[in-house]
Amino acid sequence: MVTIHPNLKQWHQSMTSNPQHYSHTTASPLFTTKPLIPSRIPCTASSESNQSSPAGRIKRLVLPQEGRTKLNTYPDRDFYAYPRFVTHVDDGFISTLTNLYREKLRPDYEILDLMSSWVSHLPKEVQFKKVVGHGLNAQELAKNPRLDYFFVKDLNQDQKLELESSSFDAVLCTVSVQYLQQPEKVFAEVFRVLRPGGVFIVSFSNRLFYEKAIGAWRDGSAYSRIQLVVQYFQSVEGFTKAEIVKKLPDANGSGAAKNKSPFGWFMGLLGLMSGSDPFYAVLAYKNFKPVYETE
């Protein structure tokens, strides 16, 4: 089922390149507050292009079954039924992430913001060709000013993205990878929808909804979590060697590091003091890393 926001226009079946597709599937339609451009949002789930090549196939499973379990076993759609119009990381993390996007993303890019919400942290001064959002709460996605279109889908129930192969230049996943119970399948789908040379940027910190994070993440350290995401990339044939970006709180900086009181220490431990959120990102490219000439 798809949550439909009353003020949004539904993606019509007749606008797809394969109108018969939706009569046999439960594909999630796309929504927009702007006029639809059928030729720019292909919505087929075909993966035929991967059948003739090993690229994109899952080479091995990273997680054992116990590593995929959650403490809260109720459906994720229920947990995220009510919108949360808050940022889940601090300003320092957001600034670092936006700068990384500024470095890696070009204005002509078509971007898929996976597991998104009401904000995408993209550079305000850059107008991208197209940004499609995905998430679990339609109200949050409808409030996101950077999204041209969005769709609602639970990736822990169905990992197939109803999007055409090789249709995006970049895929983003911000502070959400810890909730994926089938990360290998999701990363394989990301590989499929990326164009050759396209980048997948996965960012995270030490914050999480503990009861909704998978066991392998809950029980891990910062180092093991980074390595876990690296292994997700390695599990899919065709991704380049993963690159790691880290920015840790300055021991002599502001926030919890300066507050020596027991309360300050405790708040810093919880990641609730300004400037205290560590930044981690793991990224890789489909097939090859493109090289652009500097102007």
C-alpha positions, 0 to 999 in steps of 0.5 A: 500500500502507498500513502497518498497525500491529498494535495499531490498528483498521482503518477498515472499508469498511462505515463509509463513506458510500459503501461501494462507493467502496473496491472500485474504488480504492486509498484509504488507510484510517484508523486509530485507537486509540479507538472509531470514529464513522462519522459523523465521518470521511467518507472519500470522494474525490468532488470533484463540488462543485468542478465547478460552481465555479472555486473550488479549481481550479489556475490555474497551475503554480508549479514547472517540472519541474526544480524538482520533482526530488529528489537522492534519487529512491528512494520516499519511503515507503522513506526514512521506513520507520523511525520518527524520534522526534525533533523537527526544529526547536528549542524556540523554533520549537515555542513560536512555532508552538504560540502561532500555533495557540493564536491561530488554532485554536478548540476546536470545530475539526476539524483535519487535520494533514498530513504529521504525525509523533509530535507535532503541537505543538498547545496542550496545554490545548486539546481540539479536536473532532477531529484527523486525522493524515496521514504516511508512518510509521504507528509515528510517527503511532500515538505521537501523542497528539493524533490521533484517527485517522490514515492513511498516504499518499505525496502525491508518488505520489497527491495525492487525499485520501480525505476528504469535501469541506468536512470540516475547519476547519483544515489544518496542515503543519509543516516538510514543505512542502519535500518536496512535488513536486506542491504545486499539486495538494496545495494544491487538495486542501486547499482542497477538504477545508476548510470555507468560512472554514477556514485552512491553516497552513504552517510551516517553518524552514531545516532539511530533509532536503536530499536529499529536498527539491525543487530549487526549495527546495534552491536557494532563500533564506529569502525565495524559500522564503516567496514559493514557498509564497505562490505555492502558495496563489495557484495555487489559485482561492479562497484568500484573500491569504496572510499571512506570520508570521516570527520570526528569531533575536535577534542579541543573544539566546542560542545561536549568536548569543552563541557567537562561536567558529568552532564556535558559528558553524558550528553556528549555520549548520547550525541546531544551536544552541538558539534558532537556528531561524528561524520562518516560516509562511504561511497563508490561508483558504478563500473568506474570513477569518472574524471572531469576536467576542471574549468 
